[in-house]
């Protein structure tokens, strides 16, 4: 299995003012990331407001993205659900539409036990032939993939790796022992990408990359090619901006920043709302700190 390396952007979903999907803007974002060396594009992730996108809309987004990208960049699609059967349907549908990878999160809300967690991922992985990246984000889902479950699931031939976004470095260190040629570790936290790479991570699924894709690519590329000093310097130079992107629930800050910078990605779908005035002030200062605004 080819190991995915580098920067995967967790792409925002652009909307028109009426909340409908802006496919022209989606194409512009795809071109922007290809031009700036993003290594993979993730659609229908948390940053893409997937909880408010219908399955019918998802299929159109996936088909449109894959057709427009036309093999110029790998496309990963979020296909997770708290219903294993629905996750299988989504995963099989997106595979048929041409997705290169699938991102599958833990079954949120109706939190399962360890055996159920293992069976959930195994059932989805058995149902498709394209690689699956598991997604561990307990802060959002209320459940986590145990180290013991990772040990079991890392052996599945169709599970390529895990996106680890718990922020628990003790946990990340423990599961890093299962990294191999067939199972990779990815971080989902922009602020800790260099420490994650030091534990053997192959890359990042990044929110920050929506705004500064070249910097995220260069950071990971530098580290993987032995220039840790350059990699850490890029992180330090942008850390205040990265932190500002998470002062309110993602993707509220990053989408606001993109609109401020002229990307015109549109409004949020409810229940997400515009950032508070205090948040907007912090984001303005953060943009100035990395010379995105004067």
Secondary structure, DSSP 8 states (H G I E B T S, - for coil): -----EEEEE----B-TTS-B-HHHHHHHHHHHHHTT-SEEEESSTTTTGGGS-HHHHHHHHHHHHHHHTTSSEEEEE---SSHHHHHHHHHHHHHHT-SEEEEE---SS---HHHHHHHHHHHHHH-SSEEEEEE-HHHHS----HHHHHHHTT-TTEEEEEE-S--HHHHHHHGGG-BTTBEEEE--GGGHHHHHHTT--EEEESGGGT-HHHHHHHHHHHHTT-HHHHHHHHHHHHHHHHHTTSSSTTHHHHHHHHHTT-------TT-----HHHHHHHHHHHHHTTS--
